[in-house]
Amino acid sequence: MIALAFLRNSWRALTSMRTALVLLFLLAVAAVPGAVLPQKDLNIGKVDRWIEDHPDIGPWLDKLKFFEIFISPWFTAIYALLFVSLVGCLAPRLVEQCKQLRAPLTRTPRNLSRLPHHARLRAADSELAKAQVKAVLRGWRTEVHDTERGWELSAERGFVHEFGNVLFHFALLGILVAIALGRLWGYEGTRTLIAGPGTTGFCNTSTSVYDSFRGGLLEDGTRLDPFCLQAKSFHETFLASGQPDNYESQIAYQLPADFASDSWHGYQLRVNHPLRVEGLRVYLMGHGFAPTFTVTWPDGGPGKSRTETVPFIPQDGATFLSSGAARFDPPAGMWPDLGERDKHAVALEGLFAPTAGLHGTLLTSLSPELVNPGVAIDVYEGDTGLNSGRPQSATSLDHRLVDSGKLVRAARKNLMRGESVTLPDGVIVRFDGVQQWVSLQVSKDPAQLWVLLFAVTMVCGLLGSLVVRRRRVWARFEAAELELGGLARTDQAGWHGEFDKLAARVRQKLGAETA
């Protein structure tokens, strides 16, 4: 019996509205670390660097799942308890609300003059008075009861107040369910594309085509919605101060129905104006510059040079001074032995400025506009690690190779467009020019329309519970006298004036005098 009482009391405490509000607050607080700390499903490299930079607290936060908040056991527990609490406290309220809608109205009080709102009129015809009162109260829920000396009428309005309150909380529960389902079957992927004619795009057929991919718990990446996309151009505008004002990318996309005919559709992709295809959304997330370098080995001729266009990452959002790295393997056949070939690889690392300015030998960027592009690069020769099988950063070199002597710096040079540097062994590195890149995010959320629907429902329910007031009106006819009384749970929203208007309309229709 004690255990049963404990379970009953625990269930009552869990399914109270107070507990639901506390759990909702805890859920919001628990989500804060997910916005402040890097998350493994977004960028595990940032997580590793954060733990390395904070050796005291980092490992403990990792053990407590602070770097994977939204799939952690304690976050899931709060989410599940919130579901149970909301369902447990809302279901009885809905049942009670339905009972109230079907329950008979409160009979007319014995003494109407004691109510906050009261009026007494003289009326000779009982049936006429009854018909006119019902006409004035059209739209109200009414019940009429005959008495020995006349009749009584009960009227009530404002059921939307309680119904809106219940609707609001059920819509909140619906949003939580929809978000949870979207997390199960949805996915997000980001991809950087060089913008320009003839550049390579990608097709949404595998997770491997993305720079980063985050799938739901029930989305393994084997059933992606197929489509192809290319970035044809990129355009940005600036304010007079030199600050970026707007940017947009002209893209071309291809749906499954277009694969056979190889036809493409155009779209102007802008910030907050995503492309919507096949239930997906493609967002323009960012942009930057991609310098083009050509490396020519000694006795260079056809097939003895390599050209790469490499995205550099902006380090200064005001001037777009960017950093990046590139790696070049010698063409096949120059050194048949793989070990010898690795020793003659070339790697670059440095800065790019769209409008270059020099303070001595120090390169800076004067403006984010592409006016006078220049680079400051360190050129390395040796083993770049491309054939080692180890993962490599796309934006920086592995300086463990430099520290070990496998990669040796051969030159440091500032280059403007078209300029080159020749290394001691005759290798030529040329800065050919620059293109722009765009960062795109492909997002699928199968529950997004449900989230919108429940959000609109929440607003409607909230408005109903705030604006509408529950009020009651009673009428009694006895001995050629009509008596009216009114009662509301609150006198806000002008109920006193509404009752006076009702009484005045009845008086006007009956041509009655105040008793």
N, C-alpha and C positions, 0 to 999 in steps of 0.2 A: 504493500500500500504506500509506503514511504517513497519507493522508487517511482511508482505510478504518479504520485503527487508531484514529485520532482520533475518528471517529464512533462506533466501537464502545465506546471508553472513555467518551465523553460520554454515550452511552445507558445504560451501566451505572451511571454516577454519577447520572444523572437518575432512574433507576428504583430507586434504593436507598431503603430505609426512612428512613435518616438525611436524605436530601434531601427526602423527603415531609414529614417533621416540620419541617424548616426552612421549607419553603414554606407549611405550615399556620400556622406562627408568623408568617411575613411577611404572610400574608393577614389574620390578626387585627390585626397592627400597622397594616397599610394601611387597615383599616376604621375605625381610631380617629379620623382627621380627619373622616370622615363623620358621626360623632356629636358632634364638638366644633364644627366649622365649619358655617355654614348652607349648604344645598344648593340649587342652582338649580331642581331639579325639585320642591322643596317650597315655597320662597318666594324668588323671584328678587329681590324688593324688599329682603329682609334681606341678601342677598348684595351688592347694590349699596351698601347702607348700610355694610356691613362693609368693603368695598373703599374706600369714601370715608373711613371713619374710620381706616383704616390705609393711607395712600397709599404707604408705602415697600414693604411686603411684600405688600399686597393684590393688585396687578397681577401680581406674579410667581406667587403662588399660583393666580391665575386662569389664567395661561398653562400651569401645570403640572396643571391640571384638579383642584385640590383642592376646588373647589366643585361638582364633579360626579364624585365619587370612584368611584361604582359603575359608571359607564360609561366611565371613563378607560381609555386604552390600557394603562397599566402595571398597573392593578388587574386588567383582563381577562387580561393576560399571566400574572400570578401565578396567577389562577384556572385558566387553561388548562394551565399547567405542572403545577399540583397535580393536575389530572385525569390528565394523562399519566403523572406520576410514580406516582400511586396504582394506576392500571391496570397500568402496567409492572411494579410490584413485587408486586402482589397476584395477578395472573394466574399467574405461575410458582409461587407458593406454593399456590394452589388446585390446580394440576396435581400438585404434589408431594404434597399432602395426599391427593388421590384415589389416587395410586400407593401411598402408605403403607397406605391402607385395604384395598387389594387385595393387597398384598405378603404373603408367608407370614411367620408369626411367627418370632421368633428361636428357634433350637433350644436345647434345654436345655444349659447349660454343663457342662463335664466335671466340675468340682469345685464343687458347690453350697455346700460348707461355707465357701467364701471370700466368699460374698455377705453383705451387711450383715444380712440376716434369714435364719435357717436353723433347721430343725427336722428331727428324725429319729425315725421311729416304726416299731414292729414290727407287721407285718401278714402273715397267712398266706395269704390269698386274693387273688391278683392282680386278678381281674376285679371282685371286690367293692370292692377299694381304688380301682380305676379309676372305678367307678360313683359311689362316695361322694365322691371328689375332684371329679368333674365336677358332682355335685349341689351341693356347697358353692360351686363357682365358677360357678353359674348366673348368667347376665347378663354374664359375661366372654366375650371372644372366645378360644376354645380350639382347640388342635390336638393330636392324639394320634399318636404314632409308636411302632410296635412295634420292639423291639430283640431281639437274640439272647438276652439274659438277662432280658427283661421288657418294660417300656414306658416311654416318656417323654411328658410333657405340658407344653405351653407355653400360658400364659394371659396375656392383656393387657387392660388396662382404662384408661380415661381419655383416649380419643381426642377427647373433647369439649374438652379443654384446647387443643389446637392448632386444632381446628375453630372453637372460640369466638373465638380470636384472629383467625383469618381472617374470620369472620363479622362481628366488630366493625369491622374495617377496610373490608370491603365495604359495611357499613351506613353508615359514615362517607362513603364515596364516593357511596352512594345519596342521602344527605341533601344533599350538595353538588349533585348532579344535579337533585334535586327543587327545591331553592331556585332554581337557575338557570332551570329551566322555569317555576316560578312567577313569576319576574321577567319572563319573556318574555311570558306571557299574562295576568298578573294586573294589577290596578289598584286605586288608592285615591283616594277623593274625600272632601272635607270640605264640610259645608254647615251654616250657622247658620240656625235656625228660631225664630221667635217662638212661645212655648208659650202656648196658650190656645184657647178655643172660637172657631171661625170664622176662625182664622188660616190663612194660606196654607202649603201643604206643597210638595212637589216630587215629580217623577217621574223615575226613573232611565232617561232616554231619550237624553240628550246630555251631553257634558262641560260645556256652557254652564250647566247648572243648578247646578254646584258652585262654591264659593268658590275652591277649589284642587283640582286633579286631577293625579294622577301615574299614567300608564299604562305598561305594559310595552313592550318594544321591538316586539312584534308585536301590540300592542293600540292601535288608533288612535281608539277611542271610538265607532266606528260600529256596534258589535255589543254594546252594553251590555244586561245582563239587565233587562227592564222590570219595574218595580214602582213604586208610589206610596206616599208616607209623609207623615203629619201628626203634629205634636206637640200633643197635646190639653191637657196640663197638666205642671207641674213642681212637685216637692215636695222640700224638704230639711229635715233635722233637725240640731239643734245640741247640743253638750255644754253642761254648766252653765257652763263657762268662756267660752262664746260661739264656740268653734271648730266648724266644720262637722263633722258626724258621718257623714252619709250623704245622698245625693240620688238621686232617680229621676224618670223622666219617663214619663207614660202616653202611648203613641203609638198610632196607628192606621195599618195598612198594607193595601195592596190589591195582589193578584197578578193576572197576566193573565187568569186564569179568572174574576176578580171584576169586570172592567172593564164587561162588558155589563150586569150586574145592579147595578153601583155599590154593591157590598157591601164592608164593611171589617172587618178583624180587629183586635182590641185586643191590646196587649202592654205589660207593665210593664218598661221599659228601665232597667237599673241598671248601675252600674260593674262591669265584669268579668262581666256577664251580657248578652252581645250578642244581638240578634235574628238568627236564622239563617233566611234565605229564599232560594230560587232559587240555592243555592250561594254566597250572599253573607253577610257579617256586618255588622251595623249596631251600632256602638259609641257609647255616651254618653261623649264626650270632655271636656266642660266645660259651664259655664253662666255666666250673667251677667244683667244688667238692661238693659232697653230702655225708656228714657223716651219718652213720647208728647208731642209738641209740636203746637200749632196756630198757624199764622200767618194773620192776617186783614189784608187790605190796606184802605186807606181806603175809605169808603162800602161797607164789607163787607156782603155779603148772600149769598144763595144763589149758590154757585159762585165766590165771591171769597175763599175761604180754603182752606188746605191743611193736612191733618193727617198727620203721619208718626210712626211708631214706629221708633226707631233703636237698634240694639244698641250699647251702650257696652262697652269692653274693660276688665276689671279690671286695675288697676295695683298694688293691694295685696291679696294673697291672704288676709290676716287680716281686713280690714275691708271689702273689695270696693269701695273707692274706685275709680271707673271713669272713663275718659275716652272722648270720642267727638265726632262732628261730624254735622251734618245740613244739607241744602241744600233750598231751596224755590223753585221757579220760580213766577212769578205765573200765575194761571189764564189760559187762552187767551181772547182777546177784550178783555182789559183794556188792553193796548197792542198794537195790530196790528203795529206795526213791531218786528221781532225785536231789533234793536239797542237800541231804547228799552226793550223788555221785559227784556232782560238787565240793564239798569241798575237795575231795581227788584227783582231777586232778593234773597232773604234767606238767610243762612248762619249757623249756630250752631256754636260749639265750646266745650267746657268739661268740667266734672267732674260726676259723679253720686255721691251718697252714699245708701245704703239707709237708714241711720239718721244723719241729718244733725246735725252739731254745728258751731257757729260760734265762732271765736276772733276777735272783732272782725268783720271782713268776710271772713275766711279760712274756707272750707268744709272740714270734715273729716268722716270717717265714723267713728262710734263703735262700730259693730257690723255684721257682714255680714247680719244679719236685716233684713227689710223692715218697719221700724217707722215711721220718719218720713222719707220720701224727700225729697230736695232736690237742686237743681242749682245750679252756679255757671257761668254762660255768658257768653261774649262774642258779641254779636249784630252781624253784618256786613251791609251792603247793597252791592249792585253786581253785578258779573259773577262768578258762582261757577264759571265754566268748564265747566258742564254741556253747553253747546252748542258747545264748542270742538273736540270730538273727541279730546282728550287723555285718557289714563287718569287716573282720580281715586282717591285713597285713600278707603276707606269710613270710616276712623276719624279722619281729620284733614283740615284744609283745605290747599289749595295756597297757602302763604304767599308764593309769588312774585307772586300776584295782589294780596296785601296790600301787598307792597313796591312794586309798580308803581302802586299807587293805584286799581286797578280794583275792589278790594274794600275798603270803608272801614268801620271799626268804628263802630257807632252807639250801642252801649250795653254796659255790663257790669253784671250783676245776679245776685243770689242769689234763687232762687225756690223756694218750697215748693209742694207739690201744690195745684193750683187757682189759684196766683198768676200774674200776667202783668206784662209790661213794655210800655210804649207808647213807640215811637220818635218822634223829632222830626217825621217826616213823617206820623204817624198810624198807622203799621203796628203791630199788636198781636201780641206773641208770648206765648203762654200755655203753661205747663207743666201738662198735663192729668193725668198720672199715670204709671204705670210697669207694664210687663209683664216677664216673664222670658224669656230666650232659652236655647236649648240648642245645643251644637255636636255634630254627629253625623259619624261617619266610616263611609263605606261601603267595604268592603274585599272584594276577590275574590282568592283564591289557589287556583287549581285543583290545586296540588300539596300542599296542607296535609295531607291524609290520608296521602299518601305520606311526608311528613316525619315525621308521627307514627309510622307503621309502621316506618320505618327507625330512629327514635329508640328505640322499644321493642326492636327487634332489636339495636341497639347495646348496650343495657343487658343483654339476655340473653347476648349474646356476651361481654361484659365479665365478667359473673358466671361464665360457664362457664370462661373462661380464668383467673380468679382463684381459684375455689373448687375446681375439679376438678384432680386431680394424675394424671399418667401413672404407672402402676405395672405391674410384671410379676411373675408367679409361675410357677415351674417345679416339676415333680414327677417323680421317677424311682423306679420300683419294680424292685428287684433283690434276689434271695436273701432273700425274706421280709422285706424292709426297705423302707419308704417314706420317701423323703427329699424335703423341701420347701425351696425357696429363694425369696426375694423381693428385688426391686430396684425402687427408685423414683428419679426424677430429683431428688427432694428429699424429705427426711424431715418436711417441714411437713405440716400438716393431719392429724396423728395416724396416719401410715402404719405406724409401728412397732406401735401398738396394733391396727390393722386386721389386720396379718399374724398377730399373736399370736392374735387371735380366729379367723382362718381355720384356723390350725393346731389350735386347741383344738376347733373344730367337727369337723374331720376325725378327730381323736383320739376324740372322743365317739361319732361315728357308727360308727367301726370298733371301738370298745372296745379300742383299741390302747394299748400302753405306750410311753413314751419310750425310744428306744434309747440 
